[in-house]
Amino acid sequence: MDKHHALQKEIKNAYFKEIRDVWTKPVSYGVNNTTCYVFAGEDRYVFRVYDNRRDEQPIQYELAVLAALKQEAVSFEIPVPVHNHDGQLLTRLDNGQIGVLFHCIPGERPNTEDTYLFGKAAGELSHALSRVMVLDKPPYRGSYHLYEVHPLISKEMLHDLLSDPWEQSDVQAADFMLKELLRMEGLKPAFSLLPHQLVHGDLALSNVLLNDGRISGILDFEFCSPDVRAMELAVGLMSYVHEESSFSAYAESFISGYSEHASLSADEISMLPDLIKLRYMGSFIHHLGRYAAKVGSLEAAQKRLHQFQNIAEKLDRVEEALLKHGFLHFLDRS
């Protein structure tokens, strides 16, 4: 029996013993977890296997956020977990990994033409999360604590690796990353003084659903933790930085929608370019940690190392337009 059919059998035994017709379909997107659709009779679900961790506490934190957020009035759906036959939301699989079953939210991934709607939903989520309180210990301290992004990647290890990278072709990008890393260390006090709240932390187009011309759902709260409030906007804007020639138009549309529900101060707006860079750096360290933990590839980390230099250089060129739109839409609301 292959891995997919073995997982299908475990899902049926854990949730649907009484239903004869149960089958699963793997999801092709996503890099952090193994995900599949689950069809049980007339109902449809999504089952996620957490590949990044085997400890329950961070997953319990995510589910606590979802439960608290469910009490807030938002215009879109968020994931709703399903109890297994033992009455638990977490299912321990035969291989020791943890899985959670969620009700499926209808919709498809939006595209760049849906930027205003995406921004509006992102701002609405940010405003709702500002009212959510979860007493459990969060899995992450915040994006500017770069040496705590992954437990296997220490400051010393990261500096050593960037000073002596894997291949000659990585040297320039690694040197660029190291210089930016040191610069971010100097900005840490400034980041710490910005307003903080609970943030989704991975609010990219791939984690949003569109249905009948509206944002129908926001997914994947795995990285939700207290952080700089403006990081939510920064992560959303990351979806458009690679479109340098169109970035100004996308940024204006996204920020216009975002500002309908959320506010930023002048200091937050000024630091948006660095917050976007900070998030890219965190993504590189995260994937480096996945490689060290043997759940990710070296190629994934190298790809993000090179992407960072490319994106940082583009950001420098579009920074003026980004700040212009930010001040235009937020300044009189801060």
C-alpha positions as CSV (number, residue, x, y, z in Angstrom):
1,M,0.0,0.0,0.0
2,D,1.5,3.4,-1.0
3,K,1.6,6.4,1.3
4,H,-1.5,8.1,-0.1
5,H,-3.7,5.0,0.3
6,A,-2.3,4.3,3.8
7,L,-3.2,7.9,4.8
8,Q,-6.6,7.5,3.3
9,K,-7.2,4.4,5.4
10,E,-6.0,6.2,8.6
11,I,-8.4,9.1,7.9
12,K,-11.3,6.8,7.4
13,N,-10.6,4.9,10.6
14,A,-10.1,8.1,12.6
15,Y,-13.2,10.0,11.3
16,F,-15.5,8.0,9.0
17,K,-15.8,4.4,10.2
18,E,-19.6,4.5,9.6
19,I,-19.3,5.9,6.0
20,R,-18.5,3.4,3.3
21,D,-17.6,5.8,0.5
22,V,-14.5,7.7,1.6
23,W,-11.7,8.7,-0.7
24,T,-8.9,11.3,-0.8
25,K,-7.2,13.4,-3.4
26,P,-3.7,14.9,-2.8
27,V,-3.3,18.7,-3.0
28,S,-0.5,19.7,-5.3
29,Y,0.2,23.1,-3.8
30,G,1.9,24.0,-0.5
31,V,5.4,23.3,0.7
32,N,5.2,23.1,4.5
33,N,2.7,20.3,5.0
34,T,1.1,17.3,3.3
35,T,-2.5,18.1,2.4
36,C,-5.3,16.2,0.8
37,Y,-9.0,16.7,0.0
38,V,-11.3,14.1,1.7
39,F,-14.6,13.1,0.2
40,A,-16.9,11.3,2.6
41,G,-20.4,10.6,1.2
42,E,-21.7,14.0,0.1
43,D,-19.3,16.0,2.3
44,R,-15.9,17.4,1.5
45,Y,-13.0,18.1,3.9
46,V,-9.3,19.0,3.9
47,F,-6.9,16.9,5.9
48,R,-3.5,18.5,6.8
49,V,-0.5,16.5,8.0
50,Y,2.0,18.8,9.8
51,D,5.4,18.1,8.4
52,N,7.2,20.8,10.3
53,R,6.6,19.5,13.8
54,R,5.5,16.6,15.9
55,D,4.7,18.5,19.1
56,E,1.1,19.3,19.8
57,Q,1.5,22.7,21.5
58,P,2.0,24.9,18.4
59,I,-0.9,23.2,16.6
60,Q,-3.1,23.6,19.7
61,Y,-2.2,27.4,19.6
62,E,-3.3,27.6,16.0
63,L,-6.6,25.9,16.8
64,A,-7.1,28.2,19.8
65,V,-6.7,31.2,17.5
66,L,-9.2,29.8,15.1
67,A,-11.7,29.2,17.9
68,A,-11.3,32.8,19.2
69,L,-11.4,34.3,15.7
70,K,-14.7,32.4,15.1
71,Q,-16.3,34.7,17.6
72,E,-15.4,37.8,15.5
73,A,-17.8,39.0,12.7
74,V,-15.9,38.7,9.5
75,S,-17.2,38.4,5.9
76,F,-15.2,35.3,5.0
77,E,-14.8,31.8,6.4
78,I,-11.9,30.5,8.3
79,P,-10.9,26.8,8.8
80,V,-13.1,24.9,11.2
81,P,-11.5,21.7,12.6
82,V,-13.4,18.4,12.9
83,H,-13.3,16.1,16.0
84,N,-12.2,12.5,15.4
85,H,-13.9,9.4,16.8
86,D,-12.0,9.9,20.1
87,G,-13.4,13.4,20.4
88,Q,-10.0,15.0,19.7
89,L,-9.1,17.7,17.1
90,L,-5.6,16.4,16.7
91,T,-5.0,12.9,15.2
92,R,-1.7,11.1,15.8
93,L,-0.9,9.1,12.8
94,D,0.9,5.7,12.8
95,N,4.2,7.4,11.8
96,G,4.0,9.8,14.7
97,Q,3.0,12.8,12.7
98,I,-0.1,14.9,13.6
99,G,-3.0,15.5,11.3
100,V,-6.1,17.7,11.6
101,L,-9.3,17.5,9.5
102,F,-11.0,20.7,8.5
103,H,-14.3,21.5,6.8
104,C,-13.7,22.5,3.2
105,I,-14.3,26.1,2.3
106,P,-15.6,26.6,-1.3
107,G,-13.6,28.8,-3.6
108,E,-10.5,29.0,-5.9
109,R,-7.2,30.8,-5.5
110,P,-7.6,34.5,-6.6
111,N,-5.2,36.1,-9.1
112,T,-3.6,39.4,-9.3
113,E,-6.7,41.0,-10.8
114,D,-8.4,40.4,-7.4
115,T,-5.9,42.6,-5.6
116,Y,-8.4,45.0,-4.1
117,L,-10.6,42.3,-2.7
118,F,-7.5,40.5,-1.3
119,G,-6.3,43.7,0.4
120,K,-9.8,44.4,1.8
121,A,-10.0,40.9,3.3
122,A,-6.5,41.2,4.7
123,G,-7.3,44.4,6.4
124,E,-10.5,43.0,7.8
125,L,-8.6,40.0,9.2
126,S,-5.9,42.2,10.7
127,H,-8.6,44.3,12.5
128,A,-10.3,41.1,13.7
129,L,-7.1,39.6,15.0
130,S,-6.3,42.8,16.9
131,R,-9.3,41.9,19.1
132,V,-8.3,38.2,19.6
133,M,-6.5,37.1,22.8
134,V,-5.0,33.7,23.2
135,L,-3.3,32.9,26.5
136,D,-1.3,30.0,25.4
137,K,2.4,30.4,24.5
138,P,2.8,31.4,20.8
139,P,5.0,29.2,18.6
140,Y,7.0,32.3,17.3
141,R,8.2,35.5,19.0
142,G,8.0,37.7,16.0
143,S,9.5,38.2,12.6
144,Y,12.4,40.4,13.7
145,H,13.7,37.7,16.0
146,L,15.5,36.1,13.1
147,Y,17.7,33.8,15.1
148,E,14.6,32.2,16.6
149,V,12.8,31.4,13.3
150,H,13.8,27.8,13.5
151,P,15.2,25.9,16.5
152,L,17.9,24.2,14.4
153,I,19.3,27.5,13.0
154,S,21.3,29.5,15.5
155,K,23.0,32.8,15.0
156,E,26.4,31.2,14.8
157,M,25.3,28.6,12.3
158,L,23.6,31.1,10.1
159,H,26.6,33.5,10.0
160,D,29.0,30.6,9.4
161,L,26.9,29.3,6.5
162,L,26.5,32.7,4.9
163,S,30.2,33.4,5.2
164,D,31.0,30.0,3.6
165,P,28.0,28.9,1.5
166,W,27.4,25.6,-0.2
167,E,28.5,26.4,-3.8
168,Q,30.5,29.2,-5.5
169,S,27.3,30.3,-7.3
170,D,25.8,31.1,-3.8
171,V,28.6,33.4,-2.7
172,Q,27.2,36.7,-3.9
173,A,23.7,36.1,-2.7
174,A,25.0,34.8,0.7
175,D,27.2,37.9,1.1
176,F,24.2,40.1,0.3
177,M,22.0,38.2,2.8
178,L,24.7,38.5,5.6
179,K,25.0,42.2,5.1
180,E,21.2,42.6,5.3
181,L,21.0,40.3,8.3
182,L,23.5,42.6,10.2
183,R,21.5,45.6,9.1
184,M,18.2,44.0,10.4
185,E,20.0,43.4,13.7
186,G,20.5,47.2,14.0
187,L,16.8,47.8,13.2
188,K,15.6,45.4,15.9
189,P,14.9,48.2,18.5
190,A,12.9,50.1,15.9
191,F,10.9,47.0,15.0
192,S,10.2,46.4,18.7
193,L,8.7,49.9,19.2
194,L,6.1,49.4,16.4
195,P,2.5,48.4,17.4
196,H,2.2,44.6,17.9
197,Q,-0.8,42.3,17.7
198,L,-1.7,38.8,16.5
199,V,-1.0,38.4,12.8
200,H,-1.7,35.6,10.3
201,G,1.9,35.7,9.2
202,D,1.5,33.9,5.9
203,L,-1.2,35.9,4.2
204,A,-0.3,35.2,0.5
205,L,-2.6,34.8,-2.4
206,S,-2.1,31.0,-2.1
207,N,-3.9,31.1,1.3
208,V,-6.9,33.0,0.2
209,L,-10.1,31.7,-1.6
210,L,-12.4,33.6,-4.0
211,N,-15.9,32.5,-4.7
212,D,-18.7,34.3,-6.6
213,G,-16.7,37.5,-6.8
214,R,-15.8,37.8,-3.2
215,I,-13.1,36.5,-0.8
216,S,-14.8,33.4,0.6
217,G,-12.1,32.1,2.9
218,I,-8.6,32.7,4.5
219,L,-6.6,29.5,5.2
220,D,-3.5,28.2,7.0
221,F,-3.1,29.9,10.3
222,E,-0.1,27.7,11.2
223,F,2.3,30.7,11.6
224,C,-0.2,32.9,13.4
225,S,1.6,34.6,16.3
226,P,2.0,38.1,17.9
227,D,4.2,40.3,15.7
228,V,4.5,43.8,14.3
229,R,1.0,44.8,13.2
230,A,2.2,46.1,9.8
231,M,3.7,42.7,8.9
232,E,0.3,41.6,7.8
233,L,0.3,44.2,5.1
234,A,3.9,43.6,4.3
235,V,3.3,39.9,3.7
236,G,0.3,40.6,1.4
237,L,2.4,43.0,-0.7
238,M,5.0,40.3,-1.1
239,S,2.7,38.7,-3.6
240,Y,3.3,41.5,-6.0
241,V,7.0,42.6,-5.6
242,H,8.1,40.3,-8.4
243,E,5.8,42.2,-10.8
244,E,8.1,45.2,-10.7
245,S,6.6,47.1,-13.7
246,S,3.1,46.7,-12.3
247,F,4.0,46.9,-8.6
248,S,2.8,50.5,-8.1
249,A,-0.7,49.7,-9.4
250,Y,-1.0,46.5,-7.4
251,A,0.3,48.2,-4.2
252,E,-2.2,51.0,-4.6
253,S,-5.1,48.6,-5.1
254,F,-4.0,46.3,-2.2
255,I,-3.4,49.1,0.2
256,S,-6.6,50.8,-0.8
257,G,-8.6,47.7,0.1
258,Y,-6.6,47.0,3.3
259,S,-7.0,50.5,4.6
260,E,-10.8,50.2,4.6
261,H,-10.6,48.1,7.8
262,A,-7.1,48.6,9.2
263,S,-4.9,51.5,10.2
264,L,-1.1,52.0,10.2
265,S,1.0,54.8,11.7
266,A,3.6,56.9,9.9
267,D,6.4,54.9,11.5
268,E,4.8,51.6,10.3
269,I,4.4,52.8,6.8
270,S,8.0,54.0,6.7
271,M,9.3,50.5,7.6
272,L,7.1,48.6,5.2
273,P,10.0,48.0,2.7
274,D,12.2,46.6,5.5
275,L,9.4,44.5,6.9
276,I,9.0,42.9,3.4
277,K,12.7,42.1,3.3
278,L,12.5,40.8,6.9
279,R,9.8,38.4,5.9
280,Y,11.8,37.1,2.9
281,M,14.8,36.6,5.2
282,G,12.6,34.6,7.6
283,S,11.4,32.5,4.8
284,F,15.0,31.6,3.9
285,I,15.8,30.7,7.5
286,H,12.7,28.6,7.8
287,H,13.5,26.6,4.7
288,L,17.1,26.2,5.9
289,G,15.7,24.8,9.1
290,R,13.5,22.4,7.2
291,Y,16.5,21.2,5.3
292,A,18.4,20.7,8.6
293,A,15.5,18.8,10.0
294,K,15.4,16.6,6.8
295,V,11.9,17.6,5.9
296,G,12.9,20.0,3.1
297,S,15.4,20.3,0.4
298,L,18.7,22.2,0.1
299,E,17.4,23.5,-3.3
300,A,14.4,25.2,-1.6
301,A,16.7,27.1,0.8
302,Q,19.1,28.0,-2.0
303,K,16.2,29.2,-4.2
304,R,15.1,31.6,-1.4
305,L,18.6,32.8,-0.8
306,H,18.9,34.0,-4.4
307,Q,15.3,35.2,-4.5
308,F,16.0,37.5,-1.6
309,Q,18.7,39.5,-3.4
310,N,16.5,39.8,-6.4
311,I,13.5,40.9,-4.4
312,A,15.5,43.3,-2.2
313,E,16.9,45.1,-5.3
314,K,13.4,45.4,-6.8
315,L,12.1,46.7,-3.5
316,D,14.7,49.5,-3.5
317,R,13.5,50.5,-6.9
318,V,9.7,50.5,-6.0
319,E,10.1,51.9,-2.5
320,E,9.1,55.4,-3.4
321,A,5.8,54.2,-5.0
322,L,5.1,51.9,-2.0
323,L,5.6,54.7,0.6
324,K,3.5,57.1,-1.5
325,H,0.5,54.8,-1.6
326,G,1.0,53.9,2.1
327,F,1.0,57.5,3.3
328,L,-1.9,58.4,0.9
329,H,-4.2,55.8,2.3
330,F,-3.2,55.5,5.9
331,L,-1.8,58.8,7.1
332,D,-5.2,60.5,7.8
333,R,-6.4,57.3,9.5
334,S,-3.5,56.8,11.9
